[in-house]
Amino acid sequence: MCLLDEVLDWNAQRIRCRTATHRAPDNPLRSHGRLGIACGIEYAAQAMALHGALAGGAANGAVDALAGGPSRVGLLAGVRDVRFLVLRLDDIESDLICEVNHLAGDNLTALYEFALRDRDRSLLSGRASVILNAGGRLKV
Protein backbone atom coordinates (compact mmCIF):
# COMPACT_ATOMS: atom_id res chain seq x y z
CA MET A 1 0.00 0.00 0.00
CA CYS A 2 1.48 3.32 -1.06
CA LEU A 3 -0.41 6.38 0.15
CA LEU A 4 1.99 9.11 -0.99
CA ASP A 5 1.72 10.56 -4.50
CA GLU A 6 4.80 12.76 -4.80
CA VAL A 7 7.98 13.84 -3.04
CA LEU A 8 8.03 17.64 -3.11
CA ASP A 9 11.51 18.00 -1.65
CA TRP A 10 13.92 16.22 0.64
CA ASN A 11 17.38 16.38 2.16
CA ALA A 12 19.31 14.43 4.81
CA GLN A 13 17.13 15.82 7.62
CA ARG A 14 13.62 16.10 6.19
CA ILE A 15 11.13 15.19 3.49
CA ARG A 16 7.91 16.79 2.28
CA CYS A 17 5.37 14.71 0.37
CA ARG A 18 2.01 15.40 -1.28
CA THR A 19 -0.98 13.11 -1.57
CA ALA A 20 -4.58 13.05 -2.71
CA THR A 21 -5.23 9.44 -1.68
CA HIS A 22 -7.23 10.52 1.37
CA ARG A 23 -10.13 11.33 -0.99
CA ALA A 24 -10.05 7.99 -2.82
CA PRO A 25 -13.13 5.87 -2.11
CA ASP A 26 -10.95 2.74 -2.29
CA ASN A 27 -8.33 3.97 0.20
CA PRO A 28 -7.38 0.76 2.06
CA LEU A 29 -7.46 2.55 5.43
CA ARG A 30 -11.11 3.61 5.11
CA SER A 31 -13.50 2.08 7.58
CA HIS A 32 -17.29 2.40 7.27
CA GLY A 33 -16.79 4.88 4.41
CA ARG A 34 -14.58 7.21 6.48
CA LEU A 35 -10.88 7.90 6.89
CA GLY A 36 -10.21 8.89 10.48
CA ILE A 37 -7.46 11.30 11.48
CA ALA A 38 -5.45 8.55 13.20
CA CYS A 39 -4.77 7.16 9.71
CA GLY A 40 -2.59 10.23 9.22
CA ILE A 41 0.05 8.45 11.31
CA GLU A 42 0.37 5.88 8.52
CA TYR A 43 0.92 8.70 6.00
CA ALA A 44 3.70 10.02 8.25
CA ALA A 45 5.19 6.53 8.69
CA GLN A 46 5.35 6.09 4.91
CA ALA A 47 7.09 9.46 4.59
CA MET A 48 9.61 8.36 7.25
CA ALA A 49 10.27 5.13 5.36
CA LEU A 50 10.71 7.02 2.10
CA HIS A 51 13.04 9.48 3.79
CA GLY A 52 15.10 6.61 5.18
CA ALA A 53 15.35 4.99 1.75
CA LEU A 54 16.32 8.25 0.03
CA ALA A 55 18.73 9.44 2.71
CA GLY A 56 20.27 5.97 3.04
CA GLY A 57 20.64 5.69 -0.72
CA ALA A 58 22.19 9.14 -0.92
CA ALA A 59 24.63 8.21 1.86
CA ASN A 60 25.68 5.22 -0.25
CA GLY A 61 26.14 7.39 -3.34
CA ALA A 62 22.89 6.35 -5.06
CA VAL A 63 19.21 5.84 -4.54
CA ASP A 64 19.46 2.18 -5.50
CA ALA A 65 17.39 1.09 -2.50
CA LEU A 66 14.32 2.43 -4.29
CA ALA A 67 15.19 0.44 -7.40
CA GLY A 68 15.25 -2.94 -5.72
CA GLY A 69 18.61 -2.75 -3.95
CA PRO A 70 19.11 -3.73 -0.34
CA SER A 71 16.74 -1.99 2.06
CA ARG A 72 16.43 -1.75 5.80
CA VAL A 73 13.29 -2.91 7.53
CA GLY A 74 11.83 -0.36 9.93
CA LEU A 75 9.29 -0.79 12.70
CA LEU A 76 7.25 2.08 14.05
CA ALA A 77 7.96 1.53 17.76
CA GLY A 78 5.94 4.37 19.24
CA VAL A 79 4.38 7.78 18.80
CA ARG A 80 4.39 10.64 21.30
CA ASP A 81 2.81 14.05 21.65
CA VAL A 82 0.29 13.27 18.91
CA ARG A 83 -2.16 16.09 18.30
CA PHE A 84 -5.30 15.38 16.29
CA LEU A 85 -6.71 18.71 15.11
CA VAL A 86 -9.57 17.36 12.96
CA LEU A 87 -11.70 14.21 13.13
CA ARG A 88 -11.42 12.95 9.55
CA LEU A 89 -9.17 13.10 6.49
CA ASP A 90 -11.61 12.00 3.78
CA ASP A 91 -13.57 15.26 3.92
CA ILE A 92 -10.47 17.44 3.35
CA GLU A 93 -10.85 18.94 -0.13
CA SER A 94 -7.25 19.98 -0.82
CA ASP A 95 -4.24 17.69 -1.18
CA LEU A 96 -2.38 16.78 2.00
CA ILE A 97 1.22 17.72 2.71
CA CYS A 98 3.15 15.40 4.98
CA GLU A 99 6.43 16.63 6.42
CA VAL A 100 8.78 14.61 8.59
CA ASN A 101 11.99 15.82 10.20
CA HIS A 102 14.71 13.45 11.37
CA LEU A 103 15.61 14.63 14.88
CA ALA A 104 18.10 11.98 16.00
CA GLY A 105 19.20 8.44 15.41
CA ASP A 106 21.89 5.95 14.55
CA ASN A 107 22.06 2.64 12.67
CA LEU A 108 19.51 1.08 15.03
CA THR A 109 16.92 3.78 15.73
CA ALA A 110 15.49 7.01 14.41
CA LEU A 111 13.41 9.75 16.00
CA TYR A 112 11.18 11.78 13.71
CA GLU A 113 8.88 14.74 14.14
CA PHE A 114 5.89 14.69 11.77
CA ALA A 115 3.09 16.97 10.62
CA LEU A 116 0.18 16.53 8.23
CA ARG A 117 -1.56 19.59 6.85
CA ASP A 118 -3.93 20.68 4.15
CA ARG A 119 -3.73 23.91 2.18
CA ASP A 120 -4.70 26.11 5.13
CA ARG A 121 -4.14 24.34 8.45
CA SER A 122 -2.38 21.74 10.50
CA LEU A 123 -4.32 18.47 10.83
CA LEU A 124 -2.00 16.21 12.82
CA SER A 125 1.42 16.41 14.46
CA GLY A 126 3.63 14.37 16.74
CA ARG A 127 6.88 12.45 17.13
CA ALA A 128 7.68 8.86 16.24
CA SER A 129 10.37 6.36 17.22
CA VAL A 130 11.48 3.87 14.59
CA ILE A 131 13.57 0.73 15.07
CA LEU A 132 15.74 0.17 11.99
CA ASN A 133 16.84 -3.16 10.56
CA ALA A 134 14.02 -4.66 12.57
CA GLY A 135 13.65 -7.60 10.19
CA GLY A 136 17.01 -9.01 11.21
CA ARG A 137 16.47 -8.59 14.95
CA LEU A 138 12.78 -9.17 15.60
CA LYS A 139 10.87 -12.39 15.20
CA VAL A 140 7.28 -11.57 14.24
C-alpha positions as CSV (number, residue, x, y, z in Angstrom):
1,M,0.0,0.0,0.0
2,C,1.5,3.3,-1.1
3,L,-0.4,6.4,0.2
4,L,2.0,9.1,-1.0
5,D,1.7,10.6,-4.5
6,E,4.8,12.8,-4.8
7,V,8.0,13.8,-3.0
8,L,8.0,17.6,-3.1
9,D,11.5,18.0,-1.6
10,W,13.9,16.2,0.6
11,N,17.4,16.4,2.2
12,A,19.3,14.4,4.8
13,Q,17.1,15.8,7.6
14,R,13.6,16.1,6.2
15,I,11.1,15.2,3.5
16,R,7.9,16.8,2.3
17,C,5.4,14.7,0.4
18,R,2.0,15.4,-1.3
19,T,-1.0,13.1,-1.6
20,A,-4.6,13.1,-2.7
21,T,-5.2,9.4,-1.7
22,H,-7.2,10.5,1.4
23,R,-10.1,11.3,-1.0
24,A,-10.0,8.0,-2.8
25,P,-13.1,5.9,-2.1
26,D,-11.0,2.7,-2.3
27,N,-8.3,4.0,0.2
28,P,-7.4,0.8,2.1
29,L,-7.5,2.6,5.4
30,R,-11.1,3.6,5.1
31,S,-13.5,2.1,7.6
32,H,-17.3,2.4,7.3
33,G,-16.8,4.9,4.4
34,R,-14.6,7.2,6.5
35,L,-10.9,7.9,6.9
36,G,-10.2,8.9,10.5
37,I,-7.5,11.3,11.5
38,A,-5.5,8.5,13.2
39,C,-4.8,7.2,9.7
40,G,-2.6,10.2,9.2
41,I,0.1,8.5,11.3
42,E,0.4,5.9,8.5
43,Y,0.9,8.7,6.0
44,A,3.7,10.0,8.2
45,A,5.2,6.5,8.7
46,Q,5.4,6.1,4.9
47,A,7.1,9.5,4.6
48,M,9.6,8.4,7.2
49,A,10.3,5.1,5.4
50,L,10.7,7.0,2.1
51,H,13.0,9.5,3.8
52,G,15.1,6.6,5.2
53,A,15.3,5.0,1.7
54,L,16.3,8.2,0.0
55,A,18.7,9.4,2.7
56,G,20.3,6.0,3.0
57,G,20.6,5.7,-0.7
58,A,22.2,9.1,-0.9
59,A,24.6,8.2,1.9
60,N,25.7,5.2,-0.2
61,G,26.1,7.4,-3.3
62,A,22.9,6.4,-5.1
63,V,19.2,5.8,-4.5
64,D,19.5,2.2,-5.5
65,A,17.4,1.1,-2.5
66,L,14.3,2.4,-4.3
67,A,15.2,0.4,-7.4
68,G,15.3,-2.9,-5.7
69,G,18.6,-2.7,-4.0
70,P,19.1,-3.7,-0.3
71,S,16.7,-2.0,2.1
72,R,16.4,-1.7,5.8
73,V,13.3,-2.9,7.5
74,G,11.8,-0.4,9.9
75,L,9.3,-0.8,12.7
76,L,7.3,2.1,14.1
77,A,8.0,1.5,17.8
78,G,5.9,4.4,19.2
79,V,4.4,7.8,18.8
80,R,4.4,10.6,21.3
81,D,2.8,14.1,21.7
82,V,0.3,13.3,18.9
83,R,-2.2,16.1,18.3
84,F,-5.3,15.4,16.3
85,L,-6.7,18.7,15.1
86,V,-9.6,17.4,13.0
87,L,-11.7,14.2,13.1
88,R,-11.4,13.0,9.5
89,L,-9.2,13.1,6.5
90,D,-11.6,12.0,3.8
91,D,-13.6,15.3,3.9
92,I,-10.5,17.4,3.3
93,E,-10.8,18.9,-0.1
94,S,-7.3,20.0,-0.8
95,D,-4.2,17.7,-1.2
96,L,-2.4,16.8,2.0
97,I,1.2,17.7,2.7
98,C,3.1,15.4,5.0
99,E,6.4,16.6,6.4
100,V,8.8,14.6,8.6
101,N,12.0,15.8,10.2
102,H,14.7,13.5,11.4
103,L,15.6,14.6,14.9
104,A,18.1,12.0,16.0
105,G,19.2,8.4,15.4
106,D,21.9,6.0,14.6
107,N,22.1,2.6,12.7
108,L,19.5,1.1,15.0
109,T,16.9,3.8,15.7
110,A,15.5,7.0,14.4
111,L,13.4,9.7,16.0
112,Y,11.2,11.8,13.7
113,E,8.9,14.7,14.1
114,F,5.9,14.7,11.8
115,A,3.1,17.0,10.6
116,L,0.2,16.5,8.2
117,R,-1.6,19.6,6.9
118,D,-3.9,20.7,4.2
119,R,-3.7,23.9,2.2
120,D,-4.7,26.1,5.1
121,R,-4.1,24.3,8.4
122,S,-2.4,21.7,10.5
123,L,-4.3,18.5,10.8
124,L,-2.0,16.2,12.8
125,S,1.4,16.4,14.5
126,G,3.6,14.4,16.7
127,R,6.9,12.5,17.1
128,A,7.7,8.9,16.2
129,S,10.4,6.4,17.2
130,V,11.5,3.9,14.6
131,I,13.6,0.7,15.1
132,L,15.7,0.2,12.0
133,N,16.8,-3.2,10.6
134,A,14.0,-4.7,12.6
135,G,13.7,-7.6,10.2
136,G,17.0,-9.0,11.2
137,R,16.5,-8.6,14.9
138,L,12.8,-9.2,15.6
139,K,10.9,-12.4,15.2
140,V,7.3,-11.6,14.2
